[in-house]
Amino acid sequence: MIILIQFIIGLVFGLGLLLSGMSNPEKVLGFLDIAAIRTGGWDPSLMLVMAGAVSVAFVGFRLIFRRRRPVLDDRFHLPPSQTLDWRIATGPAIFGIGWGLAGICPGPAFVALGYGSPAIVLFVIAMMIGMAAARMLANRQPALGVALSE
């Protein structure tokens, strides 16, 4: 039953990406091209999609954490530490740089596989290799952390 619910959630996410156009790298790059503001070619739709997603998530988190436990599990699985380590600091930076260069991130990349584009297939293969390499590197390195709060 849980797998079916997860599949439905993934399907809704994928459909949302398709309907909003966020599975199209050109749409994302159109937002990231700040220089196009002067020429009228800038596409603010990504900002609107993100604002909608953040709003829904904000309300959803407020509602779900009022519960003693999640609907489909026996407990919430929250990070046990509030330590900021090098992986947390550099990971999002690398993700953002890659997103800016390619115009696509992991979720939309998997949705875009349906387009059959060789460039997307190559991107997903490279992304998977990068994820495996990052995991291997993370397992080799000790965590150098800084406490965020006492």
Backbone as JSON Lines, residues from 0, in Angstrom:
{"i":0,"aa":"M","n":[0.81,-1.2,0.0],"ca":[0.0,0.0,0.0],"c":[0.86,1.27,0.0]}
{"i":1,"aa":"I","n":[1.93,1.24,0.83],"ca":[2.8,2.41,0.91],"c":[3.46,2.68,-0.44]}
{"i":2,"aa":"I","n":[3.87,1.63,-1.13],"ca":[4.52,1.8,-2.44],"c":[3.55,2.45,-3.42]}
{"i":3,"aa":"L","n":[2.29,2.06,-3.38],"ca":[1.28,2.66,-4.26],"c":[1.12,4.15,-3.95]}
{"i":4,"aa":"I","n":[1.08,4.51,-2.68],"ca":[0.96,5.91,-2.29],"c":[2.19,6.7,-2.73]}
{"i":5,"aa":"Q","n":[3.38,6.1,-2.56],"ca":[4.6,6.78,-3.01],"c":[4.59,6.96,-4.53]}
{"i":6,"aa":"F","n":[4.1,5.97,-5.25],"ca":[4.01,6.07,-6.7],"c":[3.06,7.21,-7.09]}
{"i":7,"aa":"I","n":[1.94,7.32,-6.43],"ca":[0.96,8.38,-6.72],"c":[1.56,9.75,-6.43]}
{"i":8,"aa":"I","n":[2.29,9.87,-5.31],"ca":[2.94,11.14,-4.97],"c":[3.96,11.5,-6.04]}
{"i":9,"aa":"G","n":[4.77,10.54,-6.47],"ca":[5.74,10.78,-7.53],"c":[5.07,11.17,-8.84]}
{"i":10,"aa":"L","n":[3.94,10.52,-9.13],"ca":[3.2,10.83,-10.35],"c":[2.66,12.26,-10.32]}
{"i":11,"aa":"V","n":[2.12,12.66,-9.18],"ca":[1.62,14.03,-9.04],"c":[2.76,15.04,-9.18]}
{"i":12,"aa":"F","n":[3.92,14.73,-8.57],"ca":[5.09,15.6,-8.68],"c":[5.51,15.71,-10.14]}
{"i":13,"aa":"G","n":[5.61,14.59,-10.83],"ca":[6.0,14.6,-12.24],"c":[5.02,15.35,-13.11]}
{"i":14,"aa":"L","n":[3.73,15.16,-12.87],"ca":[2.72,15.89,-13.64],"c":[2.81,17.39,-13.39]}
{"i":15,"aa":"G","n":[3.08,17.75,-12.13],"ca":[3.27,19.17,-11.81],"c":[4.45,19.76,-12.55]}
{"i":16,"aa":"L","n":[5.54,19.0,-12.63],"ca":[6.7,19.48,-13.38],"c":[6.38,19.63,-14.87]}
{"i":17,"aa":"L","n":[5.64,18.67,-15.41],"ca":[5.28,18.75,-16.83],"c":[4.36,19.92,-17.1]}
{"i":18,"aa":"L","n":[3.32,20.06,-16.28],"ca":[2.35,21.14,-16.49],"c":[2.97,22.53,-16.34]}
{"i":19,"aa":"S","n":[3.91,22.65,-15.41],"ca":[4.55,23.96,-15.19],"c":[5.68,24.22,-16.18]}
{"i":20,"aa":"G","n":[6.08,23.21,-16.92],"ca":[7.16,23.36,-17.89],"c":[8.54,23.25,-17.27]}
{"i":21,"aa":"M","n":[8.62,22.89,-16.0],"ca":[9.91,22.85,-15.33],"c":[10.75,21.64,-15.7]}
{"i":22,"aa":"S","n":[10.21,20.72,-16.49],"ca":[11.04,19.61,-16.98],"c":[11.77,19.99,-18.26]}
{"i":23,"aa":"N","n":[11.56,21.22,-18.71],"ca":[12.21,21.73,-19.91],"c":[13.38,22.63,-19.49]}
{"i":24,"aa":"P","n":[14.63,22.2,-19.76],"ca":[15.77,23.02,-19.35],"c":[15.74,24.44,-19.91]}
{"i":25,"aa":"E","n":[15.2,24.63,-21.09],"ca":[15.15,25.97,-21.68],"c":[14.31,26.92,-20.84]}
{"i":26,"aa":"K","n":[13.25,26.4,-20.24],"ca":[12.38,27.21,-19.38],"c":[13.15,27.67,-18.14]}
{"i":27,"aa":"V","n":[13.9,26.75,-17.55],"ca":[14.68,27.08,-16.36],"c":[15.79,28.06,-16.71]}
{"i":28,"aa":"L","n":[16.49,27.81,-17.81],"ca":[17.56,28.72,-18.22],"c":[17.01,30.1,-18.57]}
{"i":29,"aa":"G","n":[15.76,30.14,-19.06],"ca":[15.11,31.42,-19.33],"c":[14.91,32.24,-18.07]}
{"i":30,"aa":"F","n":[14.72,31.57,-16.94],"ca":[14.62,32.26,-15.66],"c":[16.0,32.7,-15.17]}
{"i":31,"aa":"L","n":[16.98,31.83,-15.33],"ca":[18.32,32.12,-14.82],"c":[19.06,33.17,-15.64]}
{"i":32,"aa":"D","n":[18.58,33.49,-16.84],"ca":[19.22,34.48,-17.69],"c":[18.76,35.88,-17.29]}
{"i":33,"aa":"I","n":[19.4,36.4,-16.26],"ca":[19.03,37.71,-15.71],"c":[19.27,38.82,-16.73]}
{"i":34,"aa":"A","n":[20.26,38.66,-17.61],"ca":[20.55,39.69,-18.61],"c":[19.36,39.9,-19.54]}
{"i":35,"aa":"A","n":[18.48,38.91,-19.67],"ca":[17.33,39.02,-20.57],"c":[16.24,39.92,-20.01]}
{"i":36,"aa":"I","n":[16.38,40.38,-18.79],"ca":[15.38,41.28,-18.21],"c":[15.27,42.55,-19.05]}
{"i":37,"aa":"R","n":[16.42,43.07,-19.47],"ca":[16.42,44.32,-20.26],"c":[15.79,44.13,-21.63]}
{"i":38,"aa":"T","n":[15.92,42.95,-22.21],"ca":[15.39,42.72,-23.56],"c":[13.96,42.19,-23.55]}
{"i":39,"aa":"G","n":[13.43,41.89,-22.36],"ca":[12.07,41.37,-22.26],"c":[11.97,39.87,-22.46]}
{"i":40,"aa":"G","n":[13.12,39.17,-22.5],"ca":[13.11,37.73,-22.72],"c":[13.19,36.91,-21.45]}
{"i":41,"aa":"W","n":[13.21,37.6,-20.3],"ca":[13.32,36.88,-19.03],"c":[12.01,36.19,-18.71]}
{"i":42,"aa":"D","n":[12.09,34.95,-18.2],"ca":[10.9,34.15,-17.89],"c":[10.77,33.99,-16.38]}
{"i":43,"aa":"P","n":[9.84,34.7,-15.72],"ca":[9.71,34.62,-14.27],"c":[8.89,33.43,-13.78]}
{"i":44,"aa":"S","n":[8.46,32.55,-14.67],"ca":[7.54,31.48,-14.27],"c":[8.15,30.53,-13.23]}
{"i":45,"aa":"L","n":[9.45,30.3,-13.26],"ca":[10.07,29.43,-12.25],"c":[9.88,30.02,-10.86]}
{"i":46,"aa":"M","n":[10.0,31.33,-10.74],"ca":[9.82,32.0,-9.45],"c":[8.39,31.77,-8.94]}
{"i":47,"aa":"L","n":[7.42,31.82,-9.84],"ca":[6.03,31.61,-9.44],"c":[5.78,30.16,-9.03]}
{"i":48,"aa":"V","n":[6.37,29.23,-9.77],"ca":[6.24,27.81,-9.42],"c":[6.87,27.56,-8.05]}
{"i":49,"aa":"M","n":[8.06,28.12,-7.83],"ca":[8.74,27.94,-6.54],"c":[7.95,28.57,-5.4]}
{"i":50,"aa":"A","n":[7.38,29.75,-5.63],"ca":[6.57,30.4,-4.59],"c":[5.37,29.53,-4.24]}
{"i":51,"aa":"G","n":[4.73,28.96,-5.25],"ca":[3.61,28.06,-4.99],"c":[4.04,26.83,-4.21]}
{"i":52,"aa":"A","n":[5.18,26.23,-4.59],"ca":[5.67,25.04,-3.91],"c":[6.06,25.33,-2.46]}
{"i":53,"aa":"V","n":[6.74,26.45,-2.24],"ca":[7.14,26.81,-0.88],"c":[5.91,27.09,-0.02]}
{"i":54,"aa":"S","n":[4.91,27.73,-0.59],"ca":[3.68,28.02,0.17],"c":[2.97,26.74,0.58]}
{"i":55,"aa":"V","n":[2.84,25.82,-0.34],"ca":[2.18,24.54,-0.04],"c":[2.99,23.77,1.0]}
{"i":56,"aa":"A","n":[4.33,23.73,0.84],"ca":[5.17,23.02,1.79],"c":[5.11,23.66,3.18]}
{"i":57,"aa":"F","n":[5.1,24.98,3.23],"ca":[5.03,25.68,4.52],"c":[3.77,25.28,5.28]}
{"i":58,"aa":"V","n":[2.65,25.34,4.6],"ca":[1.39,24.97,5.24],"c":[1.39,23.48,5.6]}
{"i":59,"aa":"G","n":[1.87,22.65,4.67],"ca":[1.91,21.21,4.91],"c":[2.74,20.84,6.11]}
{"i":60,"aa":"F","n":[3.93,21.44,6.24],"ca":[4.78,21.13,7.39],"c":[4.13,21.6,8.69]}
{"i":61,"aa":"R","n":[3.51,22.75,8.66],"ca":[2.83,23.24,9.88],"c":[1.73,22.26,10.31]}
{"i":62,"aa":"L","n":[0.99,21.74,9.35],"ca":[-0.09,20.81,9.68],"c":[0.42,19.44,10.11]}
{"i":63,"aa":"I","n":[1.4,18.92,9.41],"ca":[1.85,17.56,9.69],"c":[2.57,17.46,11.03]}
{"i":64,"aa":"F","n":[3.3,18.51,11.43],"ca":[4.02,18.45,12.7],"c":[3.12,18.68,13.91]}
{"i":65,"aa":"R","n":[1.85,18.91,13.68],"ca":[0.89,18.93,14.79],"c":[0.52,17.52,15.21]}
{"i":66,"aa":"R","n":[0.8,16.56,14.34],"ca":[0.49,15.17,14.62],"c":[1.59,14.54,15.48]}
{"i":67,"aa":"R","n":[1.25,13.5,16.2],"ca":[2.26,12.79,16.99],"c":[3.19,11.98,16.11]}
{"i":68,"aa":"R","n":[2.66,11.49,15.0],"ca":[3.47,10.69,14.07],"c":[2.94,10.88,12.66]}
{"i":69,"aa":"P","n":[3.76,10.57,11.66],"ca":[3.29,10.7,10.28],"c":[2.2,9.68,9.97]}
{"i":70,"aa":"V","n":[1.49,9.91,8.89],"ca":[0.39,9.03,8.51],"c":[0.9,7.65,8.1]}
{"i":71,"aa":"L","n":[2.01,7.58,7.4],"ca":[2.48,6.32,6.83],"c":[3.72,5.74,7.52]}
{"i":72,"aa":"D","n":[4.04,6.19,8.71],"ca":[5.19,5.67,9.43],"c":[4.93,5.78,10.92]}
{"i":73,"aa":"D","n":[5.8,5.15,11.7],"ca":[5.59,5.17,13.15],"c":[6.25,6.37,13.83]}
{"i":74,"aa":"R","n":[7.13,7.07,13.11],"ca":[7.79,8.25,13.69],"c":[8.28,9.15,12.57]}
{"i":75,"aa":"F","n":[8.58,10.4,12.94],"ca":[9.19,11.34,12.0],"c":[10.68,11.04,11.92]}
{"i":76,"aa":"H","n":[11.25,11.12,10.75],"ca":[12.68,10.87,10.55],"c":[13.36,12.2,10.27]}
{"i":77,"aa":"L","n":[13.74,12.87,11.35],"ca":[14.38,14.18,11.25],"c":[15.87,14.04,11.48]}
{"i":78,"aa":"P","n":[16.68,14.94,10.95],"ca":[18.13,14.86,11.17],"c":[18.45,14.88,12.66]}
{"i":79,"aa":"P","n":[19.29,13.97,13.11],"ca":[19.61,13.91,14.54],"c":[20.56,15.03,14.99]}
{"i":80,"aa":"S","n":[21.2,15.69,14.06],"ca":[22.21,16.69,14.39],"c":[21.86,18.04,13.78]}
{"i":81,"aa":"Q","n":[22.26,19.09,14.45],"ca":[22.13,20.43,13.9],"c":[23.52,21.0,13.6]}
{"i":82,"aa":"T","n":[24.42,20.11,13.23],"ca":[25.79,20.5,12.92],"c":[25.92,20.78,11.43]}
{"i":83,"aa":"L","n":[26.53,21.89,11.12],"ca":[26.79,22.27,9.73],"c":[28.17,21.73,9.37]}
{"i":84,"aa":"D","n":[28.21,20.74,8.46],"ca":[29.51,20.21,8.05],"c":[29.79,20.58,6.6]}
{"i":85,"aa":"W","n":[30.94,20.2,6.1],"ca":[31.37,20.59,4.76],"c":[30.43,20.06,3.69]}
{"i":86,"aa":"R","n":[29.81,18.9,3.93],"ca":[28.9,18.35,2.93],"c":[27.65,19.21,2.8]}
{"i":87,"aa":"I","n":[27.14,19.69,3.91],"ca":[25.94,20.53,3.88],"c":[26.26,21.9,3.28]}
{"i":88,"aa":"A","n":[27.47,22.37,3.51],"ca":[27.85,23.69,2.98],"c":[28.16,23.63,1.49]}
{"i":89,"aa":"T","n":[28.86,22.6,1.04],"ca":[29.28,22.56,-0.37],"c":[28.26,21.87,-1.28]}
{"i":90,"aa":"G","n":[27.51,20.92,-0.75],"ca":[26.54,20.19,-1.58],"c":[25.54,21.09,-2.29]}
{"i":91,"aa":"P","n":[24.85,21.97,-1.57],"ca":[23.9,22.86,-2.24],"c":[24.58,23.81,-3.24]}
{"i":92,"aa":"A","n":[25.82,24.21,-2.94],"ca":[26.53,25.09,-3.88],"c":[26.81,24.36,-5.19]}
{"i":93,"aa":"I","n":[27.27,23.12,-5.09],"ca":[27.54,22.33,-6.3],"c":[26.24,22.06,-7.05]}
{"i":94,"aa":"F","n":[25.17,21.74,-6.3],"ca":[23.86,21.51,-6.91],"c":[23.42,22.75,-7.69]}
{"i":95,"aa":"G","n":[23.54,23.93,-7.07],"ca":[23.11,25.17,-7.72],"c":[23.93,25.5,-8.95]}
{"i":96,"aa":"I","n":[25.22,25.27,-8.87],"ca":[26.08,25.53,-10.04],"c":[25.68,24.6,-11.18]}
{"i":97,"aa":"G","n":[25.5,23.32,-10.86],"ca":[25.09,22.36,-11.89],"c":[23.74,22.7,-12.49]}
{"i":98,"aa":"W","n":[22.82,23.12,-11.64],"ca":[21.48,23.49,-12.1],"c":[21.57,24.7,-13.03]}
{"i":99,"aa":"G","n":[22.38,25.67,-12.65],"ca":[22.53,26.85,-13.47],"c":[23.19,26.56,-14.81]}
{"i":100,"aa":"L","n":[24.15,25.64,-14.82],"ca":[24.83,25.3,-16.08],"c":[23.96,24.45,-17.0]}
{"i":101,"aa":"A","n":[23.26,23.49,-16.41],"ca":[22.47,22.55,-17.23],"c":[21.03,22.99,-17.4]}
{"i":102,"aa":"G","n":[20.51,23.75,-16.44],"ca":[19.12,24.19,-16.52],"c":[18.13,23.14,-16.05]}
{"i":103,"aa":"I","n":[18.63,22.1,-15.4],"ca":[17.73,21.04,-14.95],"c":[18.31,20.42,-13.68]}
{"i":104,"aa":"C","n":[17.43,19.95,-12.8],"ca":[17.87,19.29,-11.58],"c":[17.29,17.87,-11.56]}
{"i":105,"aa":"P","n":[17.59,17.06,-10.55],"ca":[17.27,15.64,-10.61],"c":[15.8,15.28,-10.86]}
{"i":106,"aa":"G","n":[14.87,15.88,-10.15],"ca":[13.46,15.54,-10.36],"c":[13.0,15.77,-11.79]}
{"i":107,"aa":"P","n":[13.15,16.99,-12.29],"ca":[12.77,17.25,-13.68],"c":[13.57,16.44,-14.69]}
{"i":108,"aa":"A","n":[14.81,16.08,-14.36],"ca":[15.62,15.28,-15.29],"c":[14.97,13.92,-15.5]}
{"i":109,"aa":"F","n":[14.51,13.3,-14.42],"ca":[13.86,11.99,-14.57],"c":[12.55,12.12,-15.34]}
{"i":110,"aa":"V","n":[11.81,13.19,-15.1],"ca":[10.57,13.42,-15.85],"c":[10.91,13.63,-17.32]}
{"i":111,"aa":"A","n":[11.96,14.4,-17.6],"ca":[12.33,14.72,-18.98],"c":[12.88,13.52,-19.75]}
{"i":112,"aa":"L","n":[13.21,12.43,-19.05],"ca":[13.64,11.22,-19.77],"c":[12.56,10.77,-20.75]}
{"i":113,"aa":"G","n":[11.32,11.08,-20.42],"ca":[10.21,10.71,-21.3],"c":[10.25,11.41,-22.65]}
{"i":114,"aa":"Y","n":[10.99,12.51,-22.75],"ca":[11.13,13.2,-24.02],"c":[12.01,12.42,-24.99]}
{"i":115,"aa":"G","n":[12.86,11.53,-24.45],"ca":[13.75,10.75,-25.29],"c":[14.94,11.51,-25.81]}
{"i":116,"aa":"S","n":[15.24,12.64,-25.22],"ca":[16.37,13.47,-25.66],"c":[17.69,12.82,-25.26]}
{"i":117,"aa":"P","n":[18.62,12.63,-26.21],"ca":[19.93,12.07,-25.86],"c":[20.66,12.94,-24.83]}
{"i":118,"aa":"A","n":[20.48,14.25,-24.89],"ca":[21.14,15.14,-23.93],"c":[20.64,14.88,-22.51]}
{"i":119,"aa":"I","n":[19.34,14.65,-22.36],"ca":[18.77,14.38,-21.03],"c":[19.26,13.02,-20.52]}
{"i":120,"aa":"V","n":[19.29,12.02,-21.41],"ca":[19.78,10.7,-21.02],"c":[21.22,10.81,-20.54]}
{"i":121,"aa":"L","n":[22.05,11.54,-21.28],"ca":[23.45,11.74,-20.89],"c":[23.53,12.49,-19.55]}
{"i":122,"aa":"F","n":[22.68,13.49,-19.37],"ca":[22.66,14.24,-18.12],"c":[22.33,13.31,-16.94]}
{"i":123,"aa":"V","n":[21.31,12.46,-17.09],"ca":[20.9,11.56,-16.0],"c":[22.02,10.57,-15.69]}
{"i":124,"aa":"I","n":[22.67,10.04,-16.72],"ca":[23.79,9.11,-16.49],"c":[24.91,9.82,-15.73]}
{"i":125,"aa":"A","n":[25.27,11.03,-16.16],"ca":[26.32,11.8,-15.49],"c":[25.91,12.14,-14.06]}
{"i":126,"aa":"M","n":[24.64,12.46,-13.86],"ca":[24.13,12.79,-12.53],"c":[24.25,11.58,-11.6]}
{"i":127,"aa":"M","n":[23.89,10.41,-12.1],"ca":[23.97,9.2,-11.29],"c":[25.43,8.87,-10.94]}
{"i":128,"aa":"I","n":[26.33,9.06,-11.89],"ca":[27.76,8.84,-11.62],"c":[28.24,9.84,-10.57]}
{"i":129,"aa":"G","n":[27.82,11.1,-10.7],"ca":[28.19,12.12,-9.73],"c":[27.65,11.82,-8.34]}
{"i":130,"aa":"M","n":[26.42,11.33,-8.26],"ca":[25.83,10.97,-6.96],"c":[26.6,9.82,-6.32]}
{"i":131,"aa":"A","n":[26.96,8.82,-7.13],"ca":[27.72,7.68,-6.6],"c":[29.11,8.13,-6.13]}
{"i":132,"aa":"A","n":[29.75,9.0,-6.91],"ca":[31.07,9.51,-6.52],"c":[30.98,10.33,-5.24]}
{"i":133,"aa":"A","n":[29.96,11.15,-5.12],"ca":[29.78,11.96,-3.91],"c":[29.56,11.08,-2.7]}
{"i":134,"aa":"R","n":[28.78,10.03,-2.86],"ca":[28.52,9.12,-1.74],"c":[29.81,8.42,-1.32]}
{"i":135,"aa":"M","n":[30.6,7.97,-2.3],"ca":[31.86,7.3,-1.97],"c":[32.81,8.26,-1.26]}
{"i":136,"aa":"L","n":[32.88,9.5,-1.74],"ca":[33.74,10.5,-1.11],"c":[33.25,10.81,0.31]}
{"i":137,"aa":"A","n":[31.96,10.95,0.48],"ca":[31.4,11.26,1.8],"c":[31.66,10.14,2.79]}
{"i":138,"aa":"N","n":[31.64,8.9,2.33],"ca":[31.89,7.77,3.22],"c":[33.36,7.66,3.6]}
{"i":139,"aa":"R","n":[34.25,8.25,2.81],"ca":[35.68,8.21,3.1],"c":[36.12,9.31,4.03]}
{"i":140,"aa":"Q","n":[35.45,10.47,4.0],"ca":[35.89,11.65,4.73],"c":[35.22,11.74,6.09]}
{"i":141,"aa":"P","n":[35.98,12.13,7.12],"ca":[35.34,12.39,8.42],"c":[34.54,13.69,8.33]}
{"i":142,"aa":"A","n":[33.45,13.76,9.05],"ca":[32.62,14.98,9.06],"c":[33.32,16.04,9.89]}
{"i":143,"aa":"L","n":[33.58,17.18,9.27],"ca":[34.16,18.33,9.98],"c":[33.02,19.28,10.22]}
{"i":144,"aa":"G","n":[32.5,19.35,11.41],"ca":[31.28,20.11,11.64],"c":[31.44,21.28,12.57]}
{"i":145,"aa":"V","n":[30.49,22.18,12.45],"ca":[30.38,23.35,13.31],"c":[28.96,23.34,13.85]}
{"i":146,"aa":"A","n":[28.81,23.42,15.14],"ca":[27.48,23.38,15.75],"c":[26.7,24.65,15.38]}
{"i":147,"aa":"L","n":[25.44,24.47,14.94],"ca":[24.6,25.61,14.62],"c":[23.96,26.21,15.85]}
{"i":148,"aa":"S","n":[23.69,25.38,16.83],"ca":[23.08,25.88,18.07],"c":[23.52,25.0,19.21]}
{"i":149,"aa":"E","n":[23.5,25.53,20.37],"ca":[23.9,24.79,21.57],"c":[22.69,24.19,22.24]}
